[in-house]
């Protein structure tokens, strides 16, 4: 893709962060200095009650990478199906208030011919605990990532990764997540909902469409 090769690794251990629950996305090619990763996240936390009914947590999140204060948890999901995000559910996944690219402040590894991002998402345990407090007998926490390769100022590739934690009871502390890709391939622009949130959070980068 775009003069190089893109590789996704789940359960990845990198020298920069040797945790077994990382995922990494790498571009490797001669034009690596002009390539950057732009990542977006939305999350959902769903309590499953005794009768099998699903109760998504209706709340907001604020993390080190949140611009504008917070973003809303996605609603509409069930134990086995994802909810549908809107603009308010997305967040540009960057810890730099003036630079939206993942490499700017989160874990990454850039060489002369590659750029690799390393992500270790957490399950958002306080929100999981809130679902148990509201009557859940088990809880599913999901983090959904839409990651785009940007060549200078043009979107060229899109990768989707979902990470899921299953809490069997309120006593469950740190379950190992499952990770899967939900598709990847060439892209020419950001989807409308993501673009709206991105331009609202980083207006100086509205030239990236």
C-alpha positions in Angstrom: 0.0 0.0 0.0 1.3 3.5 -1.0 4.8 2.1 -1.7 5.1 0.0 1.3 3.6 -2.9 3.4 1.1 -2.6 6.3 1.2 -5.2 9.1 -1.2 -5.6 12.0 -0.1 -7.7 14.9 -2.4 -8.6 17.9 -1.1 -9.9 21.2 2.1 -8.1 20.2 5.1 -7.5 22.3 7.4 -4.7 21.1 10.7 -3.5 22.6 9.1 -0.2 23.4 6.3 -1.9 25.4 6.5 -5.6 26.1 2.9 -6.2 27.3 1.2 -9.2 25.7 -2.0 -7.4 25.1 -0.7 -4.8 22.7 -1.7 -4.5 19.1 0.6 -2.8 16.6 0.1 -1.4 13.1 3.1 -0.8 11.0 3.8 0.9 7.7 7.2 -0.2 6.2 8.4 1.4 3.0 10.8 4.0 1.6 8.3 6.8 2.0 7.9 6.2 5.7 9.0 9.8 6.7 5.9 11.2 5.0 3.5 8.6 6.5 1.5 9.1 9.8 -1.2 7.2 11.7 -4.4 8.9 12.6 -6.5 6.8 15.0 -10.1 7.1 16.3 -11.8 5.2 19.1 -15.3 4.6 20.3 -16.2 2.4 23.3 -19.2 0.5 24.6 -19.8 -1.2 28.0 -22.8 -3.5 28.2 -24.3 -5.1 31.3 -26.0 -8.4 30.9 -28.8 -9.0 33.5 -30.1 -12.3 34.9 -32.9 -12.4 32.2 -30.3 -12.1 29.4 -31.2 -8.6 28.6 -28.5 -6.1 27.5 -28.1 -2.8 29.2 -25.5 -0.5 27.6 -23.9 2.0 30.0 -25.1 5.5 29.1 -22.2 7.7 30.2 -19.1 9.6 29.1 -15.4 9.0 29.2 -12.4 11.2 29.7 -8.9 9.9 29.2 -5.4 11.3 28.5 -6.2 11.3 24.8 -9.6 13.1 25.0 -10.0 16.4 23.4 -12.9 18.6 24.4 -13.5 17.1 27.8 -15.1 13.7 27.1 -16.8 11.4 24.6 -20.0 9.4 25.0 -20.1 5.6 25.3 -21.8 4.0 22.3 -25.3 2.6 22.9 -27.4 0.0 21.2 -25.0 -3.0 21.6 -25.8 -6.4 23.1 -23.7 -9.3 24.5 -23.0 -10.5 20.9 -23.6 -7.4 18.7 -21.9 -4.0 18.5 -23.7 -0.7 19.0 -23.8 2.0 16.3 -21.7 5.0 17.0 -22.6 8.7 16.3 -20.4 11.8 16.2 -20.5 12.1 20.0 -19.1 8.6 20.5 -15.9 9.1 18.5 -12.6 10.5 19.9 -9.4 11.3 18.1 -6.9 9.0 19.8 -4.0 11.4 20.4 -2.4 12.6 23.6 -1.1 15.8 22.0 -3.5 18.7 22.1 -2.1 20.3 18.9 -1.1 17.2 16.9 -3.7 14.6 16.2 -1.4 11.8 14.9 -0.9 8.9 17.2 2.9 9.0 17.0 2.9 12.5 18.4 2.6 11.4 22.1 1.5 7.8 22.4 3.8 4.7 22.1 5.3 4.4 18.7 8.4 3.5 16.9 9.7 5.4 13.9 12.7 4.3 11.8 14.1 5.5 8.5 11.8 3.1 6.6 8.9 2.4 9.0 6.4 3.9 11.4 4.7 1.7 14.0 2.0 2.5 16.5 1.7 0.4 19.7 -1.6 0.5 21.6 -2.5 -1.1 24.9 -6.1 -0.3 25.6 -7.8 -0.9 28.9 -11.2 -2.2 29.8 -12.4 1.0 31.6 -13.0 -0.9 34.9 -14.8 2.0 36.7 -17.5 2.0 34.0 -17.7 -1.8 34.2 -18.2 -1.6 37.9 -21.0 0.9 37.3 -22.7 -1.7 35.1 -22.5 -4.3 37.9 -23.8 -1.8 40.4 -26.8 -1.3 38.2 -27.7 -5.0 38.3 -25.6 -6.7 35.7 -24.5 -10.3 36.3 -21.8 -10.1 33.6 -20.4 -7.2 31.6 -18.9 -6.9 28.1 -16.5 -3.9 27.5 -15.4 -3.2 23.9 -13.0 -0.7 22.4 -13.3 -0.1 18.6 -10.4 1.5 16.7 -10.5 3.0 13.2 -6.9 3.7 12.1 -6.0 5.6 9.0 -2.7 6.0 7.2 -2.2 9.6 6.1 0.4 10.3 3.4 1.4 13.9 4.0 -2.2 15.2 4.0 -4.1 12.4 2.1 -5.8 9.4 3.6 -4.6 6.2 1.9 -5.5 3.2 4.1 -8.0 2.2 6.8 -7.7 -0.6 9.4 -10.3 -1.6 11.9 -9.5 -3.4 15.2 -11.9 -4.3 18.0 -10.8 -5.3 21.5 -13.3 -7.1 23.9 -13.1 -7.9 27.6 -15.6 -10.2 29.2 -16.2 -9.8 32.9 -17.9 -13.0 34.1 -18.8 -11.5 37.5 -18.1 -8.4 39.6 -15.2 -10.3 41.2 -13.4 -10.5 37.8 -10.5 -8.1 37.9 -8.4 -8.2 34.8 -9.7 -10.6 32.1 -7.4 -11.0 29.0 -9.0 -9.3 26.0 -9.8 -10.8 22.6 -8.8 -8.8 19.5 -9.9 -9.0 16.0 -9.7 -7.0 12.8 -13.0 -6.0 11.3 -11.6 -5.1 7.9 -8.8 -3.1 6.2 -7.9 -1.7 2.8 -7.3 1.3 0.6 -9.2 4.5 1.6 -9.4 7.9 0.1 -11.1 9.9 2.9 -12.4 9.8 6.4 -16.1 8.7 7.0 -18.4 11.7 7.6 -19.1 11.0 11.3 -15.4 10.6 12.1 -14.4 13.6 10.0 -16.9 15.8 11.8 -15.5 14.8 15.2 -11.9 15.1 14.0 -12.3 18.6 12.6 -14.1 19.7 15.7 -11.3 18.5 17.9 -8.4 19.5 15.6 -9.7 22.4 13.4 -6.2 23.3 12.3 -6.1 19.9 10.5 -9.3 20.3 8.5 -7.3 19.9 5.3 -7.2 16.2 6.1 -10.5 15.0 4.7 
